[in-house]
């Protein structure tokens, strides 16, 4: 059975209890109109409290839905961004006239230059007194000009000629050609046999000869005359040589 804790003294009580068994504090309250206030148990500490209270008075855990908390957080962040942008705009507006003062001075100077007879302040220019010309002096002897020789250009370094290194040719290992195929005779005794495993049908009675096809396990073939420990074989339209030890000869039925 679920239990809860009293928010006043912390005593343990049943969830359905209306008062604390120790301090008799009411668990369920009523509003002004006499209606019962809905309550909820805190998911962390289990203390029962009204649903209208969003934070548990015992462990201060918020019971609001996650979406509502996220929405409130995003709202606060958006308001903070708006405030920062507004403050920056106001500061830029306040610093605007100070920054444009040098431009106004420069404009006044240019207008004064374009209108003769007026200064930057709008007053008439003051008369200038010509300075007395200096007395004529004897010309000074010309100073000889010493020219330095042009800097010497270093000679280019000799080009380095690289001798190609001979590359050894790779030795190609030639594989010996397979022995020529041996014709399967048409005469002689032919026995019915079955393959005990996968067997290679070769073109000659040697292991170095070319493979014609693969005989499946438990496949029926015809074994012909022997040659050098091998026997000729016929598998459908294919003819070749096989190792007779890998086959089981089927005895002919008695008449």
N, C-alpha and C positions, 0 to 999 in steps of 0.2 A: 504494500500500500504506500502511495507517495506521501511524503512529509514536507513540511515547510518550517521556516524559522521565524520567530517573532521579530519584527523590526525594532521593538523597544528594548527587550531584554535578551533576545537571541535564543529563547527556549524553543524546543522542538515540539511541533504540533502537527496534526493531520491537516491535509490540504483543505478538506471540507469544513474545518472548525471555524467558528465565527469569532472566538475570543482566545487569547493566549491562556494556557492552563496555569501559568505561573503568575503573570502580572495582570491578567484579565484585560489586556488591551484588545480592542475590537479589531478583527481582521477585515470585516466588511463594513463600509461606511455608507451613509445615505445622504443624498443631496437635500437642498432646501425644500423641494417639492415632495420629499419622502420616497423618491425612487432609489432603488439600490444601485450603487456605483459599481460598474463592472471592474473586476480585478484580474490580475495576471501574475503568474509566478516568474521570478527572475530565472533565466536559464543558467546563470552562474552560481548564485548562492541559494536560490529557492525561496527568497522572501516574497511574500504576497504583497502587491501594491496595486493601486488603481491604474487602469489602462491609460488614463490621461497623463500620468506622470511618465515621461519618456526615459528617465534615468532612475535606476534603482537607488533608493536612499541608503542601502547597506553597502553595496560594492561599486556603486556609480557606473554600472554597465548600462549602455543605451539599448533600448528594446525596439527602436525604430527600424523599419525595413532598410535593407542595404541600399536600395535604389533611392530612397528619400535622403539618406545620408550622403550618397554620392552627388545627388542633385544640389543639396545645400552646399557641399564643398565646391562644386563647380560654380555655383552662384557667387560664393565668396571670392573665388579666384578671379572670376570675370569682373566683379566690382573693383577688386584691387588693381587689375590691369587698366580699367577705365580711369581710376584715380591717378595712376602713374602717368598715363598718356595726357590727362588734363593738366597735371602739374608741369610736365615737360612743355606743353603748349604755352601755358602761361609764362613760364620762364623764358621761352624763346621770344614771346611778344614783349616781355619787359626788357630783354637785352637787344631788341631790334633797333631802337633809335640810336643807342650808343655805338652800335656797329656801323650804322649808316652815316655817322658824323664825318669821318674822313672823306666820304664820297661827296658830301655837301661842300666841304672846303675845296676839294679839287674842282667841283663845278663852278664855284665862285671864282677861283683862279683862272679857269679857262674863259669865263665870261669877261673877266677883266682884261685878258690878253686880246680878246676879240674886239673890245671897244677901246679905242685909243683915247687918252685923256682922263681915264678913270682907273682907280686902283681897286683892289679887292674889297675895301671898305666903302667904296662909293665916293671918296673924296678926290679932289683934283691932285695930280702928282706934284710934288715939290720940285722947284727948279734945281737943276744940278749945276754945279760949278765945275768947269773944265779944269782938269789938272794941268799944271805947267809942263811943257815938253822938256825932256832932259836935254842938257847941253850936248853938242856934238863932240864926240870923242874920236880920238885917232883910231883907226881900224887896228884890231889885234892881228898879229901874224897868224897865218893859217897853220893849224896843227896838222902835222903829217899823219896820214891814215896808214896804219900798219895792217896789212891784210895777212891773214893766216893761211897757210897752204891747205888745200882741201884734204879732208881725212882720207887715208888710204883704205881702199876696199879690200877686205881679206879675200884671198884666192879661194875658189871653191874646192872643197875636199874631193879627192879622187873617188870615183865611183867604185864600189866594191862589187866585184864580179863573183857570183857564187857558182861554184862548180856543181853540176847536178850529180847527186849520189846515185850510183847504179842500184837499181832495185832488183833483187833476186826474184826470179820467176818462180811462181808457185808450182810445186811438183804435183801434177794431176795424176792421181792414182787411177790407172785404167783397170776396170773390172774385166775379168776374163769373160769372153762370150760364152753363153750356155752351149752345151753340146747339141749337135743337130738331132732333130727328132727321128725316132725309129718307127717305121711303119708297122702297124699291128697286123699280124697275119690273119687271113680269113679262114684258114683251114686249122684243123686240130680239135681238141676236145674243149668244149665250153661248159662250165659248171655255173649253176645258179648260186649266188652268195648274197649275204646281207652284211652291211658295214657295222662294225662294233662301235665306231666312233667317227669323228670327222676325218676324212681322208682326202689327200690331194691327188688329183689325176694329172700325171706328168706326161710330157711329150716323149720322154726316153726313159729307159730303165736305170736312171741315176738320180741322186738327190740334188744334183746341180742343174738338172734340166728345167725347162720352163713349166710352170703350172698351167694346165688348161682350164680346170674348174675345181670346185670343192664338192665332194660327195658328202651328203648329209648323213648323220647317224641313223642307223636302222633303214637305210635305203637299199633296195635290191638292185644288184648289178649282175653282169655276166663276166666270169673270169675265163680267160683263154689260155693258150700255151705259155709256159714260163720262159724267161730269159734272164740270166745272171741273177737269179734269186728273186726276180720280179715276175709279175704275171700281167699279161695284157688284159684290158678290161673294156667293156662296152657299157656306157651309161646313156641310154637313149640314142641320139645320133652322134655323141662324142665317143672317141676312141683314144685310149692312152694306156699308161702303165701305172700299176699300183703295187703297194707292199701287201703280199697275200696274208701276212700275219695279222693284219687289221680287219680281216673278214672271216666270216663263218660260212663254210660251204654247206649248202642245203642238199642233203642226199636226195637222189632221184627216187621217185616212188617206184615200188616193185610192181612188176606186171601181174 
